[in-house]
Amino acid sequence: MTGNKGSMTTENGGPARRLRHVWLVAAQATLMILLGFFVTRVADGHWPLTLEDRLPRAFAEHRSPLGNGLSAGLSLMASTEGIVGVTLVCVAALLVLPRAPRWTEAGFLGASVAVQSAVFLLVTIFVERPRPDVPQLDGAPPTSSFPSGHVGASVALYGGLATLVLSRTRGPWRYLTAGVLLLVPPAVGLSRVYRGMHHPSDVAGGLLNGGATLLVMGLVFLYGRDRDSASERTPYGVPRGGAEEVPAQPGRLARPDGRPTGRRVVVVRHPHNCPDELAAQVRTRLGRHGFTDQRWTSTTVERPGGGLAEECAAGDVDLVVACGGDGTVRACADVVAGTGIPLALVPCGTGNLLARNLDLPADPATALEEALDGGDFGIDVGRVEGDGLPPTRFAVMTGAGFDAAMVRDASPALKARLGWVAYTLSAARHLRDPRMRLNIRLDGGRRIRRRARMVVIGNVGTLQGGLELLPRARPDSGRLEIVLFDPRGAAGWLAAATHLAARVVRRPAPAPTPGDPDGANGADVVAGGSLEYFSATRIEVRFARAQAREVDGDSMSEGALLTAGIEPGALRMRLPRAPGAAELPHAPGHGSQTQHTQHTAHH
C-alpha cells in the first residue's frame, strides 16, 4: 500500500465506489434462480435430495403440543408481519434513541430486509417447487417452496442486528448478544421443516439468500464508512496531518505560550478502533486526573505511532496513552521504552492481548480510569529483527509460520466487523500448510533442529478467551518464552487442541526461576510432541526457506531469520496493580521482580 490513507479511501472506499456493489444484487438473484433450477430440475430424484423428505415425515409423525407451540412462535417471528414490525421498531430506535441518528445503520438493516424479500419474490417467479407431502400446520402461501422466505427474512433481520451489535458496540456482552441473534435463523428453519412447510434444501436456500443479502448490503452501507470519516478528521474535527492540541477550557489558566496549565499527555489514537465517542471519554477522564495539556495524534499506515516520537523528543511528556490495539501499543512502546515515560492503555483493537495479560478491564474507558488511579510498573519488552526486518520492539509476541500467515491473510473488513473471530476464518485456510524446517539457538548455545507448523516467541502468553499458549510467560520475568507448534495428523491436532483448551481453566504456571531446568533452556514437550516449549533471553530461529512473520499482530515481510532478545523492565506502564498481582498475589519467588518494578504515587 502506498500513498496516504486518506487518498486511498477517497479513491477506493468512498461512497460512490461502494454504491457499485449494488450490481451484486442482480448476481445474487441470478445465482439463486440457477440454484433453484438445479434443485428442481437437475438434482430432483437423485441423492441426496431423495433423502431429505425423511425429516419432514419424521417430524410429522412425532409432533407434540410443545413442539407445535414452539414452532408456531418461531414461524410468527419470521412471518411477513413479524419481520416488518420488528424491522420498523429497530430502524426507528436507530434513528431516535442515539444522541445522533444512525442513518447508515438504519439504512443497512432496512435495505437488507427489503432486498432479501425482493430477491425471494423474484426467485419464486422462475422456480416452482411443491411443499413437502406431509400434513402442514400453516396455510401454504402461493409462492414456491424454494427458497424459504421465512428463513431468508430472519437472516436479513436478525443476522443484520448481529452484524450491527458486533461492529457498533463494545464489551464482551456483544458476542453473547450476537450469538443469540444468529441462532434465530436456524431455529426458524427447523420450525418450518417441523411444520411441513419446507424441505431442508429450501431452508439452505433461505440461509444462502439472506447471507448473500447481508454481504452485499454490508459492502454498500458499512464497509469503508469508518475509514472514510476517520481519514477526514482528527478527534476535534480538524484535518489530519499531525498532533493537534486540545484547546484550553473556558476559565482555565494558561501559560504565556498559550498552552493550558496541568500535566502533559500525548494520546496516540487509531482513528478506526477509537471512535469519537470513546475519544471524548478519554479526554474527559484525562482531564479529571489533571492532564489538561493534551496532545492528540492519529496513526496512519506509514506512521503507526503518529507524531509520538516528535512529541517525546520535545520533552515535558508526563504520560503517553495508546488508544488502539496491540499494533498501536507496539508502536508506542517502541518509542517510550527506556525513556521512563509511562504508557497507559485504552484497549480498543481486535486482540488487545497486552491489556488482557495485564488484567485490564475489557471496557476501554474503564481500563484507562483504573490505570490512572494506579501506579507505574516496569515490564519487559522484546526486541526482534531479521533479514528484511529492521529492529523493532514488541510487547506481546512475535512469530512465523501458521500464526503469521493467519494474521497476514485475515480480512481487514472482517476484523473491523467481527474482531478476533476474523482470525479463526483465516486460520482455516492454512490448516494444511506444509511444516517448516528450522533450527533454533538459545542464549548462544548449540543449534536445535526441528520441524514445526508455527513458531511463537512471547513476552506474555495468554490469548483470547484465556487460552494460555505460553503458560510460563510473564511480562516481568526477564525472559522470553518460545513454543514450537507441530501437530501431526488428526490425532496431533486433537491432542494439541485438548491440551490448550485445558490451559484455559488451569492456574497459570509459575515463572521460570534460575534453578528451573526449563528456565535454563531445557525443552518441555507436551500433547504427544505437538507442543515443545523453551525459555531464553536471546533466541535465534533460522528457517530453510522464507516464511510469513508477524510482530504483535502486525504482518511483516517474509524472511528466513528471526532474532529476538529481551529488555528487562524497559517499559514503564501505568496500571491498576502490579502485573500478575490479581492472579498470583502470594506466588513465591516473585518478590524479586521488584527489581523491574517501580511504583510512583500520583495523588
Stockholm file with secondary structure:
# STOCKHOLM 1.0

chainA/1-603         MTGNKGSMTTENGGPARRLRHVWLVAAQATLMILLGFFVTRVADGHWPLTLEDRLPRAFAEHRSPLGNGLSAGLSLMASTEGIVGVTLVCVAALLVLPRAPRWTEAGFLGASVAVQSAVFLLVTIFVERPRPDVPQLDGAPPTSSFPSGHVGASVALYGGLATLVLSRTRGPWRYLTAGVLLLVPPAVGLSRVYRGMHHPSDVAGGLLNGGATLLVMGLVFLYGRDRDSASERTPYGVPRGGAEEVPAQPGRLARPDGRPTGRRVVVVRHPHNCPDELAAQVRTRLGRHGFTDQRWTSTTVERPGGGLAEECAAGDVDLVVACGGDGTVRACADVVAGTGIPLALVPCGTGNLLARNLDLPADPATALEEALDGGDFGIDVGRVEGDGLPPTRFAVMTGAGFDAAMVRDASPALKARLGWVAYTLSAARHLRDPRMRLNIRLDGGRRIRRRARMVVIGNVGTLQGGLELLPRARPDSGRLEIVLFDPRGAAGWLAAATHLAARVVRRPAPAPTPGDPDGANGADVVAGGSLEYFSATRIEVRFARAQAREVDGDSMSEGALLTAGIEPGALRMRLPRAPGAAELPHAPGHGSQTQHTQHTAHH
#=GR chainA/1-603 SS CCSCHHHHHHHHTSHHHHHGGGHHHHHHHHHHHHHHHIIIIISTTSTTGGGTTHHHHHHHHTCCHHHHHHHHHHHHHTSHHHHHHHHHHHHHHHHHSSSSCCHHHHHHHHHHHHHHHHHHHHHHHHCCCCCCSSCCSSCCCSSCSSSCHHHHHHIIIIIHHHHHHHHHCCSTHHHHHHHHHHHHHHHHHHHHHHTTSCCHHHHHHHHHHHHHHHHHHIIIIITTHHHHHHTTCCTTSSCCSSCEECCCCTTCCBCTTSCBSSCEEEEEECTTTSCHHHHHHHHHHHHHTTCCEEEEEECCSSCTTTTHHHHHHTCCCCEEEEEESHHHHHHHHHHHTTTCCCEEEEECSSCCHHHHHTTCCSSHHHHHHHHHTSEEEEEEEEEEEETTEEEEEESSEEEEEHHHHHHHHSCHHHHHHHTTHHHHHHHHTTTTCCCEEEEEEETTCCEEEEEESEEEEESSCBCGGGCBSSTTCCTTSSCEEEEEECCCHHHHHHHHHHHHHHHTTSCCCCCCCTTCTGGGTCCEEEGGGTEEEEEESEEEEEEEEEEEEEETTEEEEEEEEEEEEEEEEEEEEEESSCTTTTTCTTCTTCGGGGGGCCCCCCC
#=GC SS_cons         CCSCHHHHHHHHTSHHHHHGGGHHHHHHHHHHHHHHHIIIIISTTSTTGGGTTHHHHHHHHTCCHHHHHHHHHHHHHTSHHHHHHHHHHHHHHHHHSSSSCCHHHHHHHHHHHHHHHHHHHHHHHHCCCCCCSSCCSSCCCSSCSSSCHHHHHHIIIIIHHHHHHHHHCCSTHHHHHHHHHHHHHHHHHHHHHHTTSCCHHHHHHHHHHHHHHHHHHIIIIITTHHHHHHTTCCTTSSCCSSCEECCCCTTCCBCTTSCBSSCEEEEEECTTTSCHHHHHHHHHHHHHTTCCEEEEEECCSSCTTTTHHHHHHTCCCCEEEEEESHHHHHHHHHHHTTTCCCEEEEECSSCCHHHHHTTCCSSHHHHHHHHHTSEEEEEEEEEEEETTEEEEEESSEEEEEHHHHHHHHSCHHHHHHHTTHHHHHHHHTTTTCCCEEEEEEETTCCEEEEEESEEEEESSCBCGGGCBSSTTCCTTSSCEEEEEECCCHHHHHHHHHHHHHHHTTSCCCCCCCTTCTGGGTCCEEEGGGTEEEEEESEEEEEEEEEEEEEETTEEEEEEEEEEEEEEEEEEEEEESSCTTTTTCTTCTTCGGGGGGCCCCCCC
//
